[in-house]
Amino acid sequence: MTFRNKTSVALLMAFVAASTLPAMAGAVPVFGKKKDKNKDVMSSRKLTAAQNELIDKSIVREKDVIKALKERTPLVETYIQNMRPDKALIQVPESDQHFLGRVDFDKVIDDDTYKSGGGQKKGLFKQSSSFLTGLSSVLRLNFHESGFVQMILMDSNGFDRQHYAFGFVRNEFLGSVPTSVFDVTPISGKRSVGRFFGRIWIERNNGNVVRFNGDFAGSEQTISEYYHFDSWRTNVQPDLWLPTAFYVEESDPRSATKTLKFKAINHIWGYVLKVPNKDAENTSLDVVGATDVSNDAQDVSPLGAQREWVKEAEDNVVERLFQAGLLAAPSDFDKTLADLANNILIYNGIQLSRPIRVRTLLTEPLESMAIGNTIVLSKSLIDTTAIVTQDGAQQMGNLNAVLAFQLGHVVLGHRLDTKYAFSDSLLFPSTSVFSKIPMHHTDADNTAAAKKAIELLSAKELVDGQQYFGLYLQQLQQRAKPLHALTEPMIGDGLMKDDKEHSFWLQGLVGKGGKLDQANLKQQAAVPLSSFLRYDPWTDQVITMHAAFEPLLMAADKMPFEVEPVYIKLSYYKVPVDPGAAPAPAAAGAAATNPGDATVPAASTPADTATPAAAQPTGQSLPPQ
C-alpha cells in the first residue's frame, strides 16, 4: 500500500507524539511570550471556592479514570478522510484510511509519557499491531503512544495544579448533564511541552471531566500546522465516565475556502471485553441447573439433524463475534430489522425452517453478511441509508434492499462452513478474529444472490422501494474511488464488485433510482456517517438517535458518507430495569415511529410456524430518529 505525503501528515497528527502537536481549538497560540500572556489572563480570573473545589474533584476523578482504563482492553477504531477543495461542495473526501485494534491500556498508558525517547512501540496485542504500531512501519513514522493516549486522557501523568492553570469560562448543559467549563493551559517551566492546551467540561455533581477539546503545547520550532481534537466520555457505570469517541481535524491555513486537510473519528467500545485466557482450551464448564427432558423430546429426522448442525455452526460464530466485540448486543432495533427481513420472505411466499435474525456489526466499513439464518449489517451501512423523509419510505426501501441481498444467500443455501459447529474451531484470540473467520461469499454466490434479491424486491409490496437504493448506489459510486477503505469489507460482503468500473452486485437497481442531482436540495441519496445509530460503549448495544431535523440549505450540507464532528447528548447512568419486574403501563399508540411517522410492516408470525398464505404482516415501526 502506498501513501502520499499528504496522507502521512494527516495520520501523523492523530497518533504522533504530543510534542509535535500545537494549538488549542478556536485559537492559534504562539508559544513562548504569548503563552505567558495567556497564563496571566487566566490567572486574573479569580476562581470561586466552589469552582476550585470542582477542579480538585476533577483531578482526583481523572486518576480514577486512568485506573479504570488500565484494567480494560477495549476495541479502538479510527477512520480518517483526507479532504480536497471542491467548487460546488466546498470540500469532498480525497482518500481515506481505516484502523481497528484491541488495545491493552495497562501497557499503553505510560507513567513517563513525556520522557525523551518515550515513544517506543509497546503495550499492544501482537495481532492488533496494525492499529497503532503498524502506522509507524507503513507510514515510516516515529510513532509515540502519548499522542493517541492524550486524546483520551488529556494527561496521564500530570493533570494537576502543579502543571496546569485553570480559568472559568461558563456553566453549560451537555444533554441533561450540568457542567462547568474551564480553559486549561500548562504552566511554563513545568515540562509544558506535550501537555494539554484547551478547554474542559466538568460535570458539577461529582467532578468528572466529560468532554475536553484543544491541542497539545509544543515549541515554535515544531509548529508547522495546527491540529485540534474534541474528546467525549459517557457515564457507563455509576460515577464512571469513560472515553467514547473523539473527533480530530486539521485545517489548511493556505486554503481560501477554509478547506480541511483531513478529518477523523475515533470510537472506543467493548470495555467489558476480557483479555483472552491462554488456557481457555483446557477449561471445562459444568452445566448447572439443566433438566433432563430426553424422554419428552421428539426424534430428529436426517434433514432436521442437518439443519440443527448448520444452526450450531451459525450460533457458534455469532457468539464468537459478539465476544470479540465486533457484533453489537441484541437490541430492539435488531428485532425491527428481523421483522423487515421476514416480511420480504412472506411477500414472496417463501417459508424457511427458521425465521431470520438480524444483528449489527459495530465497525465502520459498509458491509453485510449472512451467517446461517442470521443477517449482519454494519452500523455505517445502516447509518448512511437512514434518509429522513415524511413517509419514511426511503429509509425502509434502503433497508429492504440491503437485507434482500443477504436473504438471497440464505434462500439459495449459501451457508457457512459447518466446521464451526465444532467448538474447538473457534478457540482463538479475539484479536485475530478477522483472519480466522472469513465470511465473505464467492463472486459466483454474490452474483446469484444479487439476482435473487432483485427478484425478492419485485414483490408488489416492495417494488416501489427499489428507486431509493438505486439512488443510494449512484451516490456511493460517485464517492467510491476516494473512499476505498469505507467500501472495502473487513469480514463480509461489500456492496461493490472488485472491478475498475466500481459497479455493484445490485447494479440492476442503479437505473431504478432516477438521476442523481447534487444541487437538488429536495433529493438526498445518502447521509453522513453516524446519522442514525449510536452505541453504549459498555454494553455494546446500539441505540437509535433522536436527532432534530436539519433542513438542507446548500448542496454542501448533504455530506454523503462523510465523517462529522462528535456531539453526544450526555446523560447520567441509569440502573437497567429488572426484566422480571412488572412493566410500566404504556400509553396507547406509544410504539416508536420512524422519522416520518410512517408504519413499517413487520411479520407477526414466524415464517416457520405459519404458511405464507396465512401470514399477515402487522404494523411495527422503525425507532424514531
C-alpha positions as CSV (number, residue, x, y, z in Angstrom):
1,M,0.0,0.0,0.0
2,T,1.4,3.4,-1.0
3,F,0.5,6.6,0.9
4,R,1.1,10.1,-0.3
5,N,3.0,12.6,1.8
6,K,-0.3,14.5,2.5
7,T,-1.8,11.3,4.0
8,S,1.3,10.8,6.1
9,V,0.9,14.3,7.5
10,A,-2.7,13.7,8.3
11,L,-2.1,10.5,10.1
12,L,0.9,11.9,11.9
13,M,-1.4,14.3,13.7
14,A,-3.7,11.6,15.0
15,F,-1.0,9.4,16.5
16,V,2.3,11.2,16.7
17,A,3.9,12.3,20.0
18,A,2.2,15.2,21.8
19,S,5.4,17.2,21.5
20,T,4.7,17.7,17.8
21,L,1.1,18.9,18.3
22,P,0.4,22.6,18.9
23,A,-2.6,24.9,19.4
24,M,-6.0,24.8,21.0
25,A,-9.4,24.7,19.4
26,G,-10.7,28.0,18.3
27,A,-7.4,29.8,18.8
28,V,-3.8,29.8,17.4
29,P,-1.5,30.4,20.3
30,V,2.1,31.4,19.8
31,F,4.2,29.7,22.4
32,G,6.7,31.5,24.5
33,K,5.7,35.1,25.4
34,K,2.2,34.7,24.1
35,K,1.6,31.6,26.3
36,D,2.8,33.5,29.4
37,K,0.3,36.3,28.4
38,N,-2.5,33.7,28.2
39,K,-1.5,32.4,31.7
40,D,-1.7,36.0,33.1
41,V,-5.1,36.4,31.6
42,M,-6.3,33.2,33.1
43,S,-4.8,33.9,36.5
44,S,-6.7,37.2,36.5
45,R,-10.0,35.3,36.5
46,K,-10.1,34.5,40.2
47,L,-11.9,31.2,40.8
48,T,-14.6,30.9,43.5
49,A,-14.3,28.4,46.3
50,A,-16.9,26.2,44.6
51,Q,-15.0,26.3,41.3
52,N,-11.7,25.4,43.0
53,E,-13.4,22.6,44.8
54,L,-14.8,21.3,41.4
55,I,-11.4,21.4,39.8
56,D,-9.9,19.5,42.8
57,K,-12.6,16.8,42.4
58,S,-11.8,16.5,38.7
59,I,-8.1,15.9,39.4
60,V,-9.0,13.1,41.7
61,R,-11.6,11.6,39.3
62,E,-9.2,11.7,36.4
63,K,-6.9,9.4,38.3
64,D,-9.8,7.0,38.8
65,V,-10.5,7.1,35.0
66,I,-6.8,6.2,34.3
67,K,-7.0,3.3,36.8
68,A,-10.2,2.0,35.2
69,L,-8.7,2.2,31.7
70,K,-5.7,0.3,32.8
71,E,-8.0,-2.6,33.7
72,R,-9.6,-2.6,30.2
73,T,-8.8,-3.9,26.7
74,P,-11.5,-2.3,24.5
75,L,-11.7,-2.1,20.8
76,V,-10.5,1.2,19.3
77,E,-11.4,2.2,15.7
78,T,-10.1,5.2,13.7
79,Y,-11.5,6.3,10.4
80,I,-9.8,9.2,8.5
81,Q,-10.9,11.1,5.5
82,N,-8.4,13.3,3.7
83,M,-10.2,16.3,2.1
84,R,-9.7,18.5,-1.0
85,P,-11.4,21.7,-2.2
86,D,-14.5,21.4,-4.4
87,K,-16.0,24.4,-6.2
88,A,-19.6,23.2,-5.8
89,L,-19.4,21.5,-2.4
90,I,-16.6,23.4,-0.7
91,Q,-14.7,20.2,0.2
92,V,-15.0,16.5,-0.5
93,P,-13.1,13.4,0.5
94,E,-9.9,12.7,-1.5
95,S,-8.9,9.4,0.2
96,D,-9.5,7.5,3.5
97,Q,-7.9,5.1,5.9
98,H,-9.4,2.7,8.5
99,F,-7.8,1.1,11.5
100,L,-9.2,-1.3,14.1
101,G,-7.4,-2.8,17.0
102,R,-7.9,-4.0,20.6
103,V,-5.7,-2.0,23.0
104,D,-4.3,-3.1,26.3
105,F,-4.4,0.2,28.1
106,D,-2.5,-1.1,31.1
107,K,0.6,-1.2,28.9
108,V,-0.1,1.7,26.6
109,I,-0.6,4.2,29.3
110,D,2.9,5.1,30.2
111,D,3.8,6.6,33.6
112,D,6.6,8.6,32.0
113,T,4.9,9.8,28.8
114,Y,7.0,12.9,28.3
115,K,10.4,11.4,28.8
116,S,12.6,12.0,25.9
117,G,12.6,8.9,23.6
118,G,9.5,7.5,25.3
119,G,7.8,6.7,22.0
120,Q,8.8,3.1,21.8
121,K,6.4,0.6,20.3
122,K,4.9,-1.5,23.1
123,G,1.9,-2.5,25.1
124,L,-0.4,-3.9,22.3
125,F,-1.6,-7.4,21.4
126,K,0.7,-8.7,18.7
127,Q,-2.3,-9.3,16.4
128,S,-3.6,-5.8,16.7
129,S,-0.3,-4.1,16.0
130,S,-1.6,-2.9,12.6
131,F,-3.8,-0.4,14.5
132,L,-1.1,1.5,16.4
133,T,2.4,0.3,15.8
134,G,1.6,-0.6,12.3
135,L,1.2,3.0,11.5
136,S,4.8,3.7,12.1
137,S,6.0,0.9,9.8
138,V,3.6,1.5,7.0
139,L,4.0,5.3,7.1
140,R,7.6,5.3,8.3
141,L,6.7,7.5,11.2
142,N,8.4,7.7,14.6
143,F,5.3,6.7,16.5
144,H,4.8,7.8,20.1
145,E,1.9,6.5,22.2
146,S,1.4,9.8,24.0
147,G,-0.4,11.5,21.2
148,F,-3.0,8.7,21.0
149,V,-3.4,8.3,24.7
150,Q,-3.7,12.0,25.5
151,M,-6.7,12.4,23.1
152,I,-8.4,10.0,25.6
153,L,-6.9,11.2,28.9
154,M,-5.5,14.7,28.4
155,D,-2.6,14.0,30.6
156,S,-1.9,10.5,32.0
157,N,0.8,11.5,34.5
158,G,0.3,15.2,35.5
159,F,-3.2,16.6,35.3
160,D,-2.9,18.7,38.5
161,R,-2.5,22.2,39.7
162,Q,1.3,21.9,39.7
163,H,1.3,21.5,35.9
164,Y,-1.8,23.4,34.8
165,A,-3.6,26.8,35.3
166,F,-7.4,26.9,35.2
167,G,-9.7,29.7,34.1
168,F,-13.5,29.6,34.4
169,V,-15.5,30.2,31.2
170,R,-19.2,29.5,31.8
171,N,-21.7,27.0,33.0
172,E,-23.4,24.8,30.3
173,F,-25.6,21.8,29.9
174,L,-24.4,18.9,27.7
175,G,-27.6,17.0,27.1
176,S,-29.1,16.7,30.6
177,V,-25.7,16.9,32.4
178,P,-24.8,20.3,34.1
179,T,-21.2,21.2,33.5
180,S,-18.8,24.0,34.3
181,V,-16.4,24.9,31.5
182,F,-12.7,25.8,32.2
183,D,-9.9,26.9,30.0
184,V,-6.7,24.9,30.8
185,T,-3.1,25.9,30.0
186,P,0.1,24.2,31.0
187,I,2.3,26.2,33.4
188,S,5.5,27.2,31.7
189,G,8.6,25.7,33.3
190,K,6.8,22.5,34.4
191,R,7.8,20.5,31.4
192,S,4.9,22.0,29.4
193,V,5.9,20.6,26.1
194,G,3.4,18.0,25.1
195,R,0.9,18.9,27.7
196,F,-2.8,19.6,27.1
197,F,-3.8,23.1,26.0
198,G,-7.5,23.7,25.6
199,R,-10.9,23.6,27.4
200,I,-12.6,21.0,29.7
201,W,-16.2,20.4,30.7
202,I,-16.6,19.1,34.3
203,E,-19.9,17.7,35.4
204,R,-21.0,19.6,38.5
205,N,-22.3,16.7,40.6
206,N,-19.1,14.6,41.1
207,G,-16.4,16.5,39.3
208,N,-15.9,14.1,36.3
209,V,-14.4,15.5,33.1
210,V,-16.9,14.6,30.4
211,R,-15.5,16.5,27.4
212,F,-12.3,18.2,26.5
213,N,-11.0,19.8,23.3
214,G,-7.9,21.6,22.2
215,D,-4.4,20.5,21.5
216,F,-1.0,19.8,23.0
217,A,1.6,22.5,23.6
218,G,4.8,22.4,21.6
219,S,7.5,24.9,20.8
220,E,7.7,27.4,18.0
221,Q,10.3,25.3,16.2
222,T,8.0,22.4,15.9
223,I,4.9,24.2,14.7
224,S,4.1,23.8,11.0
225,E,0.4,23.1,11.2
226,Y,-2.4,23.5,13.7
227,Y,-4.2,20.4,14.9
228,H,-7.4,20.1,17.0
229,F,-9.4,17.3,18.7
230,D,-12.6,17.1,20.6
231,S,-12.9,14.2,23.1
232,W,-16.1,12.9,24.7
233,R,-16.9,10.5,27.5
234,T,-20.1,8.8,28.6
235,N,-21.4,7.7,32.0
236,V,-21.1,3.9,31.6
237,Q,-21.5,2.9,35.3
238,P,-22.3,4.8,38.5
239,D,-19.9,7.7,38.7
240,L,-17.6,6.2,36.0
241,W,-17.2,8.2,32.8
242,L,-15.1,6.5,30.1
243,P,-13.8,7.7,26.8
244,T,-16.3,7.0,24.0
245,A,-15.3,9.0,20.9
246,F,-13.1,11.8,19.7
247,Y,-13.1,13.9,16.6
248,V,-9.9,15.2,15.0
249,E,-9.3,17.7,12.2
250,E,-6.5,19.5,10.6
251,S,-7.3,22.8,8.8
252,D,-5.4,24.1,5.8
253,P,-4.3,27.7,6.6
254,R,-3.5,28.3,2.9
255,S,-7.0,27.4,1.7
256,A,-9.1,30.5,0.8
257,T,-12.2,28.3,1.2
258,K,-11.2,27.1,4.7
259,T,-10.9,23.6,3.4
260,L,-9.9,20.9,5.9
261,K,-6.8,18.8,5.1
262,F,-8.4,15.9,6.8
263,K,-10.9,14.9,9.5
264,A,-11.0,11.7,11.6
265,I,-13.3,10.0,14.0
266,N,-12.2,7.6,16.8
267,H,-14.6,5.2,18.5
268,I,-14.0,3.1,21.6
269,W,-16.2,0.3,22.8
270,G,-16.1,-3.1,24.4
271,Y,-14.9,-2.1,27.8
272,V,-16.2,-5.3,29.3
273,L,-14.1,-7.4,27.0
274,K,-11.6,-9.6,28.8
275,V,-8.1,-10.5,27.8
276,P,-8.3,-13.9,26.2
277,N,-7.2,-16.7,28.6
278,K,-4.3,-18.6,27.3
279,D,-5.6,-21.7,29.0
280,A,-9.1,-21.4,27.6
281,E,-8.8,-24.6,25.6
282,N,-8.2,-26.5,28.8
283,T,-11.1,-25.1,30.7
284,S,-14.1,-27.3,31.3
285,L,-17.6,-26.0,32.2
286,D,-20.1,-27.6,34.5
287,V,-23.7,-27.5,33.4
288,V,-25.7,-26.1,36.3
289,G,-29.5,-26.3,36.6
290,A,-30.0,-28.4,33.5
291,T,-33.2,-30.5,33.4
292,D,-33.3,-33.9,31.7
293,V,-36.1,-33.8,29.1
294,S,-34.7,-36.6,26.9
295,N,-37.8,-38.7,27.3
296,D,-40.1,-35.8,26.2
297,A,-38.1,-34.8,23.1
298,Q,-39.1,-35.8,19.6
299,D,-36.8,-37.8,17.4
300,V,-34.9,-35.7,14.8
301,S,-35.1,-36.6,11.1
302,P,-31.9,-36.6,9.0
303,L,-32.9,-33.3,7.4
304,G,-33.7,-31.9,10.8
305,A,-30.3,-33.1,12.1
306,Q,-28.5,-31.4,9.1
307,R,-30.4,-28.1,9.9
308,E,-29.5,-28.3,13.6
309,W,-25.9,-28.9,12.6
310,V,-25.9,-25.7,10.4
311,K,-27.6,-23.8,13.2
312,E,-25.0,-24.9,15.7
313,A,-22.2,-23.6,13.5
314,E,-24.2,-20.3,13.0
315,D,-24.7,-19.8,16.7
316,N,-21.1,-20.5,17.5
317,V,-19.8,-17.9,15.0
318,V,-22.4,-15.3,16.0
319,E,-21.5,-15.7,19.7
320,R,-17.7,-15.6,19.0
321,L,-18.1,-12.4,17.0
322,F,-20.1,-10.9,19.9
323,Q,-17.4,-12.0,22.4
324,A,-14.8,-10.4,20.2
325,G,-16.6,-7.1,20.4
326,L,-17.5,-6.9,16.7
327,L,-21.2,-7.6,17.0
328,A,-23.5,-5.3,19.0
329,A,-25.5,-6.8,21.7
330,P,-29.1,-7.8,20.7
331,S,-31.3,-4.8,20.6
332,D,-34.9,-3.8,19.8
333,F,-33.7,-2.3,16.5
334,D,-32.3,-5.7,15.5
335,K,-35.8,-7.1,16.1
336,T,-37.3,-4.4,13.8
337,L,-34.8,-5.3,11.1
338,A,-35.6,-9.0,11.5
339,D,-39.3,-8.2,11.0
340,L,-38.4,-6.4,7.8
341,A,-36.4,-9.4,6.6
342,N,-39.1,-11.9,7.4
343,N,-41.7,-9.7,5.7
344,I,-39.7,-9.9,2.5
345,L,-40.0,-13.7,2.6
346,I,-43.7,-13.5,3.4
347,Y,-44.4,-11.1,0.5
348,N,-42.6,-13.6,-1.8
349,G,-44.4,-16.7,-0.4
350,I,-41.1,-18.2,0.9
351,Q,-41.1,-20.3,4.1
352,L,-37.8,-21.2,5.8
353,S,-37.3,-23.8,8.5
354,R,-36.3,-21.0,10.9
355,P,-37.1,-17.2,11.0
356,I,-34.4,-14.7,10.0
357,R,-32.4,-13.0,12.8
358,V,-30.5,-9.7,12.3
359,R,-27.5,-8.3,14.2
360,T,-25.5,-5.1,13.9
361,L,-21.7,-5.1,13.1
362,L,-20.1,-2.2,15.0
363,T,-17.3,-1.4,12.6
364,E,-17.1,1.4,10.1
365,P,-16.9,-0.2,6.5
366,L,-20.0,-0.7,4.5
367,E,-20.7,-4.4,4.5
368,S,-23.1,-7.2,5.3
369,M,-23.0,-11.0,5.6
370,A,-25.3,-14.0,6.2
371,I,-24.3,-16.5,8.9
372,G,-26.8,-19.2,8.5
373,N,-30.2,-17.5,9.1
374,T,-28.6,-14.6,10.8
375,I,-28.0,-11.5,8.7
376,V,-25.4,-9.0,9.9
377,L,-25.4,-5.3,8.7
378,S,-22.6,-2.9,9.5
379,K,-23.5,0.2,11.6
380,S,-22.4,2.5,8.8
381,L,-24.4,0.8,6.2
382,I,-27.5,1.3,8.4
383,D,-26.5,4.9,9.2
384,T,-25.8,6.1,5.7
385,T,-29.1,4.7,4.3
386,A,-31.2,6.4,7.0
387,I,-32.6,9.3,5.0
388,V,-35.3,11.2,6.7
389,T,-38.5,11.6,4.7
390,Q,-42.0,12.5,5.6
391,D,-43.3,9.0,5.0
392,G,-40.2,7.0,6.0
393,A,-40.3,5.1,2.7
394,Q,-36.8,6.0,1.6
395,Q,-35.1,4.5,4.7
396,M,-37.3,1.5,4.6
397,G,-36.6,0.9,0.9
398,N,-32.9,1.1,1.5
399,L,-33.0,-1.4,4.4
400,N,-35.2,-3.8,2.4
401,A,-32.5,-3.7,-0.3
402,V,-29.5,-4.5,1.9
403,L,-31.5,-7.2,3.7
404,A,-32.7,-8.7,0.4
405,F,-29.1,-9.2,-0.8
406,Q,-28.2,-11.4,2.1
407,L,-31.7,-13.1,2.0
408,G,-30.7,-14.1,-1.5
409,H,-27.7,-16.0,0.0
410,V,-30.0,-17.6,2.7
411,V,-32.7,-18.7,0.3
412,L,-30.1,-20.1,-2.2
413,G,-28.4,-22.1,0.6
414,H,-25.0,-20.3,0.6
415,R,-24.3,-21.4,4.1
416,L,-21.3,-21.0,6.4
417,D,-18.7,-23.8,6.7
418,T,-20.2,-26.3,9.1
419,K,-16.7,-26.9,10.6
420,Y,-17.6,-24.1,13.0
421,A,-20.1,-26.4,14.7
422,F,-17.1,-27.9,16.3
423,S,-16.3,-25.7,19.3
424,D,-12.6,-26.2,19.0
425,S,-12.7,-24.4,15.7
426,L,-13.5,-21.1,17.5
427,L,-10.9,-21.3,20.3
428,F,-8.6,-18.4,19.1
429,P,-7.8,-15.0,20.4
430,S,-10.4,-12.2,19.8
431,T,-7.6,-10.1,18.3
432,S,-7.2,-12.5,15.3
433,V,-10.9,-12.9,14.6
434,F,-10.7,-11.3,11.1
435,S,-8.2,-13.8,9.7
436,K,-9.8,-16.8,11.4
437,I,-13.4,-16.5,10.2
438,P,-13.7,-15.3,6.6
439,M,-17.4,-14.9,5.9
440,H,-17.5,-13.2,2.5
441,H,-19.1,-15.2,-0.3
442,T,-17.6,-16.1,-3.6
443,D,-18.2,-13.8,-6.6
444,A,-20.4,-16.5,-8.1
445,D,-22.5,-16.7,-5.0
446,N,-22.8,-12.9,-4.8
447,T,-23.9,-12.7,-8.4
448,A,-26.6,-15.3,-7.8
449,A,-27.7,-13.7,-4.5
450,A,-28.0,-10.3,-6.2
451,K,-30.2,-11.8,-8.9
452,K,-32.4,-13.4,-6.3
453,A,-32.5,-10.1,-4.2
454,I,-33.9,-8.1,-7.2
455,E,-36.4,-10.9,-7.7
456,L,-37.4,-10.6,-4.0
457,L,-37.7,-6.8,-4.2
458,S,-40.0,-7.1,-7.2
459,A,-42.9,-8.2,-4.9
460,K,-45.7,-5.7,-5.3
461,E,-45.4,-4.5,-1.7
462,L,-41.6,-3.8,-2.2
463,V,-41.2,-2.8,-5.8
464,D,-41.7,1.0,-5.2
465,G,-38.7,1.0,-2.8
466,Q,-36.2,-0.1,-5.4
467,Q,-35.7,3.5,-6.6
468,Y,-34.3,4.7,-3.3
469,F,-31.5,2.2,-3.1
470,G,-30.7,2.8,-6.7
471,L,-30.2,6.5,-5.9
472,Y,-28.0,5.5,-2.9
473,L,-25.8,3.3,-5.1
474,Q,-25.4,6.2,-7.6
475,Q,-24.2,8.4,-4.7
476,L,-21.8,5.7,-3.5
477,Q,-20.5,5.2,-7.0
478,Q,-19.6,8.9,-7.2
479,R,-17.6,8.7,-3.9
480,A,-16.3,5.1,-4.2
481,K,-12.8,5.8,-5.6
482,P,-11.7,8.2,-2.8
483,L,-13.5,6.2,-0.1
484,H,-11.8,2.9,-0.7
485,A,-11.4,2.0,3.0
486,L,-15.1,2.6,3.7
487,T,-16.3,0.5,0.8
488,E,-13.8,-2.4,1.3
489,P,-15.4,-5.0,3.6
490,M,-13.4,-6.5,6.6
491,I,-15.1,-9.8,7.0
492,G,-18.3,-9.9,5.0
493,D,-19.6,-8.9,1.6
494,G,-19.2,-5.3,0.3
495,L,-21.7,-3.5,-1.9
496,M,-19.2,-3.2,-4.8
497,K,-17.6,-5.7,-7.1
498,D,-13.8,-5.7,-7.3
499,D,-13.6,-4.1,-10.7
500,K,-12.4,-0.9,-12.3
501,E,-15.9,0.3,-13.1
502,H,-16.9,0.4,-9.4
503,S,-20.0,-1.5,-10.2
504,F,-22.3,-3.1,-7.6
505,W,-23.7,-6.5,-7.0
506,L,-27.1,-4.9,-7.1
507,Q,-26.2,-3.0,-10.2
508,G,-29.7,-3.7,-11.6
509,L,-31.2,-1.3,-9.1
510,V,-29.0,1.7,-10.1
511,G,-31.2,2.6,-13.1
512,K,-34.3,2.5,-10.9
513,G,-33.2,5.5,-8.9
514,G,-33.7,8.3,-11.4
515,K,-30.9,10.8,-11.9
516,L,-28.6,11.8,-9.1
517,D,-28.6,15.6,-8.7
518,Q,-26.3,17.0,-6.0
519,A,-27.7,20.5,-6.5
520,N,-31.3,19.4,-5.9
521,L,-32.0,20.1,-2.2
522,K,-35.2,18.0,-2.3
523,Q,-33.1,15.0,-3.2
524,Q,-30.8,13.3,-0.7
525,A,-29.3,9.9,-1.7
526,A,-27.1,9.2,1.3
527,V,-26.3,10.8,4.7
528,P,-23.1,11.2,6.7
529,L,-21.7,8.5,9.0
530,S,-23.2,8.1,12.5
531,S,-26.5,9.6,11.3
532,F,-28.9,7.0,12.9
533,L,-27.4,4.7,15.5
534,R,-25.2,5.3,18.5
535,Y,-24.0,2.7,20.9
536,D,-23.3,2.1,24.6
537,P,-19.5,1.6,24.9
538,W,-20.0,-0.6,28.0
539,T,-22.8,-2.9,26.9
540,D,-22.1,-2.6,23.1
541,Q,-25.8,-2.2,22.4
542,V,-26.9,0.1,19.6
543,I,-29.5,2.8,20.3
544,T,-31.4,4.8,17.7
545,M,-30.8,8.5,17.8
546,H,-33.5,11.1,18.2
547,A,-31.8,13.9,16.2
548,A,-33.7,17.1,15.3
549,F,-34.5,17.6,11.7
550,E,-31.9,19.9,10.0
551,P,-33.1,21.4,6.7
552,L,-30.6,21.4,3.7
553,L,-29.6,25.0,2.8
554,M,-27.0,24.2,0.2
555,A,-25.6,21.2,-1.6
556,A,-22.6,21.1,0.7
557,D,-25.0,20.3,3.6
558,K,-25.6,16.8,2.2
559,M,-22.1,15.4,3.1
560,P,-22.8,11.8,2.0
561,F,-20.6,9.1,3.6
562,E,-18.5,11.8,5.4
563,V,-17.0,12.0,8.9
564,E,-18.6,14.7,11.0
565,P,-17.8,16.1,14.5
566,V,-18.9,14.3,17.6
567,Y,-21.7,15.8,19.7
568,I,-23.2,13.4,22.3
569,K,-26.4,14.1,24.2
570,L,-24.9,13.2,27.6
571,S,-26.9,11.8,30.5
572,Y,-26.3,10.2,33.8
573,Y,-26.1,6.4,34.2
574,K,-29.4,4.8,34.9
575,V,-29.7,1.3,36.5
576,P,-31.1,-1.1,34.0
577,V,-34.7,-2.1,34.6
578,D,-35.1,-5.6,36.0
579,P,-36.5,-7.8,33.2
580,G,-38.6,-9.7,35.9
581,A,-40.2,-6.5,37.2
582,A,-43.7,-5.6,36.1
583,P,-43.5,-3.2,33.1
584,A,-44.8,0.3,33.5
585,P,-48.2,0.9,31.8
586,A,-47.7,2.2,28.2
587,A,-49.9,4.8,26.7
588,A,-52.0,3.8,23.7
589,G,-50.1,4.3,20.5
590,A,-46.8,4.6,22.3
591,A,-45.0,2.4,19.8
592,A,-41.9,4.1,18.3
593,T,-42.3,5.6,14.9
594,N,-39.8,6.3,12.2
595,P,-38.7,9.8,11.2
596,G,-41.8,10.4,9.2
597,D,-44.2,8.6,11.5
598,A,-44.8,6.0,8.8
599,T,-45.6,2.4,9.7
600,V,-43.1,-0.3,8.7
601,P,-44.8,-3.6,8.0
602,A,-43.5,-6.4,10.2
603,A,-44.1,-10.1,10.3
604,S,-46.1,-11.0,13.3
605,T,-46.0,-14.8,12.7
606,P,-42.7,-16.6,12.4
607,A,-42.1,-18.0,8.9
608,D,-41.5,-21.5,10.3
609,T,-44.8,-21.7,12.1
610,A,-47.3,-20.5,9.5
611,T,-47.9,-20.9,5.8
612,P,-47.1,-17.9,3.7
613,A,-50.7,-17.6,2.7
614,A,-51.8,-17.4,6.3
615,A,-49.1,-15.0,7.4
616,Q,-50.3,-11.4,7.7
617,P,-47.7,-8.7,8.4
618,T,-48.8,-6.3,11.1
619,G,-47.7,-2.7,11.7
620,Q,-44.5,-2.1,13.6
621,S,-42.4,0.9,13.2
622,L,-38.7,1.9,13.0
623,P,-37.4,3.6,16.1
624,P,-37.5,7.4,15.8
625,Q,-34.5,9.3,14.6
